[in-house]
Amino acid sequence: MKKRKLAIFDIDGTIFRKNLHFELINELVYTGVFQKEVKDELQEYYGHWLNNEGTYESYRNKLVMLYEQHIKGCKKEDIEEASRNVATFHAKRIYIFAKKMIEQMRKDHVMLIISGSPSEIVKEYAEIFKFDAYYGSVYGLDENDKYTGEPVFEPTINKGAVVKQFIAEHGINLRDSFGIGDTESDAKFLELVENPIAFNPNMNLRKIAEKNGWQVVVEKKDVVYEMKQKNS
C-alpha cells in the first residue's frame, strides 16, 4: 500500500442504510439455506425495536445468535453466493454522506472497513466500493468447507485493536486519518483517528461524541446536517 493515511468505515447504518447481516439472513431463507422460521423469529425482534419495545442491541444480538445457530452445517459456497446476491442488489442503497466521503477519501487514504457482519458479505461490499481492506466476523469451517457455527474472529469485540494491528502490519500512520461510525462499538477506532465522525449515532455514541468533542453528522432523507457541539 503506497498510501499512508487511513480512512475507517463501519458499514451497517454508516454506509449501508440498513443491516447487511439482516439482509443476508433474508436471502438465505429465500434460497432455502435457512428455514423460514429463522426469518419469522428475527422479524419479531426487529419489530420490537421499530416499535420502541426493545433496543437495537437486543435485536442485533438476536440476529447474531440466529446466524450462528443456523449457519452450522451450511456450505461455504452457499453463503458466498447469497452474499454476492445481497451486495449486488443493495449496492446503491447507501447514504449520501458516506458516498461523498468514500469518493473523497479514496484519493489519498487507505480505505478500511470494519464490520460485525459476516466477512463473506463484507468482502463483497468492500469490492463493490473498492476498499483496500476489510474485516468482518469469521465463522469456522470443517474439513468439508461447511460451517461449524463457531465464531473465530469478531472485530466488534474491539475495533480499536483491529485498527492498531492493521496499521502496524502495513506501516500506516494516523496523521490526517478519518473514522466514521454509528454505534458505541465504533468508538474504539474513532478515538484513534484525528478526524472522528459520529454519523447518525445511537444515544451511546452520541454521548461519547459530545464528551470528546467529535463531529456529529446526521442525514435525514436527502439533507445532511452537521450538529454543533455545545461549548463546555
Summary of the structure (lengths in Angstrom):
residues: 232
radius of gyration: 17.7
end to end distance: 40.7
largest distance: 58.8
contacts: 750
relative contact order: 0.16
helix: 47%
strand: 24%
